[in-house]
Amino acid sequence: MKLETLAIHGGNIVTDSEKPVIQPITLSTTFVHQPESMIYARANNPNRHALERLLAGLEKGADAAAFSSGNAAGVSVFQALEPGSHIIAPDDMYHGLKNAILSLFKGVLEATFVDMTDLEKIKQAFKPNTKLVWIETPSNPLLKITDIAAVSNLAKEKGAMVACDNTFATPVFQNPIDFGADIVMHSSTKYFGGHSDIMGGALITKEKDAFWEKVKNVQVSGGAVPSPMDCYYLCRSIKTLPYRMKGHAEHAIVLANFLSTHESVEKVYYPGLKTHPGHLIAANQMTGFGGILSFQVKGGAEEADLVISKLKYFTNATSLGGVESLIERRAASEGPDTLTPQNLIRVSVGLEHLYDLLEDLEEALH
Ligand SMILES: *Cc1c(COP(=O)(O)O)cnc(C)c1O
């Protein structure tokens, strides 16, 4: 099945004798004991099962586990590691997960945060107890590109696993497992949900190995699982994911080019631009460059906030991946110890008409 077909049919498991076309929502928390039945909804549920099968298919993995948020998914990988393990992670890692490593796993796990675009630095960061290399590409919010195949080869030599946060690219544009990643992570809250109204997260594994057993145990015993309603709505949303992603990316490249030539703009970050330092690697491992871009306004935080305040269609809010355009000055969200420049604005380019978005930006930048 091609991606568009899989997105529509891969998450619809109908077992009812009335044969509804769309899989019903099963709210029951418990199931009649039978040899092959599901037992209890924390362990499994038909809608979650359908979502997990869909996600495993889209990411070309052997299995998937759905969670109640992207952070719950990421934290489950860290929880499945043996205490004393060392993680190599990006210095610009999604701040919520970086904070989780530093606070929840303090004294339990060790971490080194490095520039993931620099293979030499990654090499130097390995220790005898390095068990996991965490990749996020394109990264948030600087859209840095990590060479998934190169990092995976390095990790394999050293006997470490690779997990890749694929939230920005989605399986429409990038399948990290094809390039050697062992685990793929998603915040389903973003493009999978696509309408800024569902929290969720997911992990997809290349192989059903011993580590995956531990991850599944964290999912079921930890219990940070999504509700049947959320699973249903995610399956529904993902049906349009391939077409939404094409629209997001088509708009993003036009806005990125427009901003690149604007006199009030200092710098634009979008992997689809030929001037982006990771463009060639992105072109090799992605089939599209996504719908997120960042730019620095000439001036500081104040100038950036002024631009944001003038916009009509770009809503000043955190998060990304919805059909509606969102914009935010990222440093303000990330707190005082952030590495993000104060004048950097992140844009989640939506599916409104392109000319409305262009006109809005043009007027706000005057
Ligand atoms: C939002 C996000 C997360 C965290 O997901 P939640 O659903 O908010 O818990 C992790 N990684 C990236 C890249 C994200 O954008």
The ligand as an SDF file (V2000), in Angstrom:
LIG
                    3D

 15 15  0  0  0  0  0  0  0  0999 V2000
    5.6200   18.9390   21.1980 C   0  0  0  0  0  0  0  0  0  0  0  0
    6.8520   18.1620   21.0140 C   0  0  0  0  0  0  0  0  0  0  0  0
    7.2050   17.1590   21.9220 C   0  0  0  0  0  0  0  0  0  0  0  0
    6.3970   16.8510   23.1640 C   0  0  0  0  0  0  0  0  0  0  0  0
    5.1240   16.4040   22.8590 O   0  0  0  0  0  0  0  0  0  0  0  0
    3.8300   16.6560   23.7880 P   0  0  0  0  0  0  0  0  0  0  0  0
    2.7260   16.0150   23.0070 O   0  0  0  0  0  0  0  0  0  0  0  0
    3.6970   18.1390   23.9520 O   0  0  0  0  0  0  0  0  0  0  0  0
    4.0830   16.0030   25.0960 O   0  0  0  0  0  0  0  0  0  0  0  0
    8.3730   16.4520   21.6740 C   0  0  0  0  0  0  0  0  0  0  0  0
    9.1450   16.7150   20.6060 N   0  0  0  0  0  0  0  0  0  0  0  0
    8.8300   17.6730   19.7150 C   0  0  0  0  0  0  0  0  0  0  0  0
    9.7300   17.9230   18.5450 C   0  0  0  0  0  0  0  0  0  0  0  0
    7.6750   18.4360   19.8860 C   0  0  0  0  0  0  0  0  0  0  0  0
    7.3780   19.3990   19.0160 O   0  0  0  0  0  0  0  0  0  0  0  0
  1  2  1  0
  2  3  1  0
  2 14  2  0
  3  4  1  0
  3 10  2  0
  4  5  1  0
  5  6  1  0
  6  7  2  0
  6  8  1  0
  6  9  1  0
 10 11  1  0
 11 12  2  0
 12 13  1  0
 12 14  1  0
 14 15  1  0
M  END
$$$$
